[in-house]
Amino acid sequence: MSDTNNKKIEMIQKTLSAKPLAKMRERAFEGAFLGIALIAMAGWAYFIILLSVKFFFWLFG
């Protein structure tokens, strides 16, 4: 009887310790996705600003 209780307790402890790791994995994935999206948006902003400056110089140059 004691052996089965110990096994149940071990299983519960493993389950509880796995939950924070899963949450950390999800947050890491979300953070990486957000970082890549921000870098891409900054790249597009730089590209559009560069084109605008070139157009301005072409127009008034």
C-alpha positions as CSV (number, residue, x, y, z in Angstrom):
1,M,0.0,0.0,0.0
2,S,2.8,2.4,0.9
3,D,4.6,1.6,-2.3
4,T,1.6,2.6,-4.5
5,N,1.2,5.8,-2.5
6,N,4.8,6.7,-3.1
7,K,4.4,6.0,-6.8
8,K,1.3,8.3,-7.0
9,I,3.2,11.0,-5.1
10,E,6.1,10.8,-7.5
11,M,3.8,11.0,-10.5
12,I,2.1,14.1,-9.0
13,Q,5.4,15.7,-8.3
14,K,6.6,15.1,-11.9
15,T,3.4,16.5,-13.3
16,L,3.6,19.6,-11.1
17,S,7.3,20.2,-12.0
18,A,6.6,19.8,-15.7
19,K,4.0,22.6,-15.8
20,P,6.3,25.5,-15.1
21,L,8.7,24.2,-17.8
22,A,5.9,24.1,-20.3
23,K,4.9,27.6,-19.5
24,M,8.5,28.8,-19.8
25,R,8.7,27.1,-23.2
26,E,5.5,28.8,-24.4
27,R,6.7,32.2,-23.2
28,A,10.1,31.7,-24.8
29,F,8.4,30.8,-28.1
30,E,6.2,33.9,-27.9
31,G,9.2,36.1,-27.0
32,A,11.2,34.8,-29.9
33,F,8.3,35.3,-32.3
34,L,7.8,38.9,-31.0
35,G,11.5,39.6,-31.3
36,I,11.6,38.5,-34.9
37,A,8.4,40.4,-35.7
38,L,9.9,43.6,-34.2
39,I,13.1,43.2,-36.2
40,A,11.1,42.7,-39.4
41,M,9.0,45.8,-38.7
42,A,12.1,47.8,-38.0
43,G,13.6,46.6,-41.3
44,W,10.5,47.6,-43.3
45,A,10.5,51.0,-41.6
46,Y,14.1,51.5,-42.5
47,F,13.5,50.4,-46.1
48,I,10.5,52.8,-46.5
49,I,12.4,55.8,-44.9
50,L,15.4,55.1,-47.1
51,L,13.2,55.1,-50.2
52,S,11.5,58.3,-49.1
53,V,14.8,60.0,-48.7
54,K,16.0,58.8,-52.1
55,F,12.7,60.0,-53.7
56,F,13.1,63.4,-51.9
57,F,16.6,63.9,-53.3
58,W,15.5,62.7,-56.7
59,L,12.6,65.2,-56.7
60,F,14.5,68.2,-55.5
61,G,18.0,67.3,-56.6
